[in-house]
Amino acid sequence: MTPGPANVAIFGRASQKGLRSVLPFVIGVVSGFLVVLATSEVLVRWGVELAGPFYLALKIVGSLYLLYLAYRLWREAGVETTPSTSIVTGLGAGFLVHVTSLKAWLFPFIAFTVLVPHENRAITPIAVFWVCAVVSHLLWAWLGGAAHTYLSSRRIKLINQLSAVMLAILVVYTLIS
């Protein structure tokens, strides 16, 4: 539910173009998170730690992708875009958000090692975390869609620029922490 990279991107796009335009992106985001959850559970079961070269590569690649999204969100704030030039073009762009997000990988690694008893791992926690993500992302999409419907284009532009700044701050914080 927190304003992480996926929620900021979802809200920004929905506030600019409306709820329906962001639904393919949301499907991509939750699909990517399902892959992250399942992969994390398997890796934790095998005793793999999220460290070393994989951690560093994920931190760098993910940060670059999310900074690119923040740049596009800032640049497109208040500008009419086509589906081919939009920051959020669909499933693929959404899928990459969680797959390249260090935060998305850290959450299940911590949850599966600390919060979920070993005998309860696998399908049930994955399903619970995934359903929570679906509800959360749809809520952010709905809030963005409501902003699109009820706010002026000037305020939408400001919201998108603030969303871009928040996204960039989240990425920089991840890089330095």
N, C-alpha and C positions, 0 to 999 in steps of 0.2 A: 504493500500500500504506500510505501514511502516514495518520494519523487526521485527514483533512480533513473538511469539512462533510458530504459524502455518506456517508463511512464511519462517522462518529459517529452520524448519524441512523439509518443501517441497523442498526448494532450495537445502539443503544438500543432501537429498535423490536423487533428480533429477540429481545433479551434479555427484553423484557417480554411479548411475545406468541408467540414461537416463530418458527422459520425460515419455515414456510409463509405466515404472515401478512405477511411483509415482501417476498415474491417479486414481487408486482405493483409495489411501490415500486422494487425493484432494476431491474426491466425499464424503468420510467420513467426512472430515473437513467441507465442505460446508453444509453437512446434519446436522452435529452437530451445526453449527452456525444458521441454520434455526430453529432448536429446541430452541436454546438460545433466538433468536429474538422473536419467537412466545410466549415462556414462559414469557419472560421479559415484553412483551406488556400486556399480561393478568395480570401479577402481578402488574404492574404499574397502570393498569385500576382499579384493586381492592384496590389500595392504599398501597400496600406492599412495604417496603423499603428494599434495599439490605444491611442489617446490622445484627448485633447480631450473634447468633450461626451459621446461614447459611453462612454468610460472612466469619467467622473464619474457618469453616470447608472447604469451597471452597478454601480459601487461602492456607490452609495446604495441602489438598489432591491434589489440582491442582499444587501446587509448587512441591510436591513429584513426581507427574507424569511427569511434564516437566523437572525436574532435571534428572529423569530416562532417558528421551529422549535425553537430552544433553549428559549424560554419554555414552549411546549407540552410539550416533552420533560421539563422540570423539573416542570411542573404535573401531568403524567400519571404521573410516577414512582410506581409502586406502586398506582395507582388503576385499577380495572377500567374499560375504555372499550369503546364500541361502534365498529364500523367508521365510522359517520358522525361520531363525535366524536373519533376518534383523530388523533394528530399525522400519521400516515402513512396516507393513505386510498387510495393506489393510484398508478396510472400518472401522473396529472397532477401530483400532489405531488412525485413522484420526478423527473419531467421538468424541473420548475422548479429543482431543486437545482443542476444543472450549468449550465443556461441562464442562471441569475441569479448564478452564482458567478464572481467576478473571478479566483479561482485557476484555475478550469476554463478560462477564456479565455486567461489568461496562459501556461499550459503549452503549448498548441499554437502560439501565436504565437511563443514563444521557440524551441520545438522546430523549427518549420517554417522559421524564419529562421536559426537558428544550428546546429542539430544535423543537419538533414536536407539533404543536397545538393539543389540546385535541380532537377536532372534526375531525382531519385528521389522528388519530392513526388507527392502524389495518393493513389492507392488503397492502396499497400503500407504507408506509414507510418500512414495512418489506420486500416487494419485491425489493424496491430500494436498501436498505442496503445489501440484499442477493445477488442481481445481481452484485453490486460493489465488494462484497467478492469473488464471483465466478471469476470475471475478474481478480482481484488482485491475487488470489491464482494460477490461470492458468498462469498469467504472471510470477510469481516466479518459477513455474514449468518449463515454457519455458526457462527462463534464466538459471536455473539449467541444463536443458537438453542441452542448447547451450554450457555451460561450459563443460559438459561431452563430447560433440562432439569435441570441439576445444582446450581444455586445456590438458596438460600432467597429468598423474596420480599423479605425485608429487605435482603439483599445486592443483589438486582436493583434495588430502589429506589435504593440508594446508587450503583450503576453508572449508572443513568439520570440521576441528579442530577449526577454527575461528568461524564457525557457532555454534559449541557446546559451545564455550566460551561465545558467544553473548547470546545464549539461557540461559545459567546459570546466566549470569549477569542480564538479564531481570527478571528471577525468583527471584534472591536475591533482586533486587530493589523492586519488588512487595512485598516481605516478610517484608522488613524494612520500606516501605512507609505506 
